[in-house]
Amino acid sequence: MSVLGIDSKLRRSFNKLKHNGNERDNNSNCEAMDSGIYLQTFLHHWNNCHQTFLEYEPDSTQVQDDIINVCAQLEQMIELIKFENASCSTKSIMDYILSENVLGELSAWTKSLPSSLSGSLLNLELSLFDFFLADKETGTQLLSHQTILRPMI
């Protein structure tokens, strides 16, 4: 009996359910599933942001709502990046960000906003760049990517 009151037979049963009938605990398979879920959820949030960018009208009364929507989506995207970074060795979200110029599009849209309304979005962008560059393993390597460097300037 473990500290949590779950014996090894029950733990094996949970692992069997978790891995579609296979009793083994396959960390790499589990990690791949986690990374895939993180990327899928990230893409959902990014697609919502991208749709907002496409439908944006500067003189609309909906500008504040667009900013709130993108801020909420970006907060979720940042959390997903942090979860993937902490739990997976594969960085599928980072690969997507680098290959699809996500930060460039986000930065360009933010620059098109009235400066009096873009403060919260700029703060989130800065926290995202800070997170990327603070990573000891990849931070200095990311500075060599134009998709990271150009939006920072």
Secondary structure, DSSP 8 states (H G I E B T S, - for coil): --TTS--HHHHHHHHHHHTTT--S--HHHHHHHHHHHHHHHHHHHHHHHHHHHHH--TTSTTHHHHHHHHHHHHHHHHHHHHHHHHH-S--HHHHHHHHHTHHHHHHHHHHTS-TTT-HHHHHHHHHHHHHHHH-TTTHHHHTT-HHHHHHH-
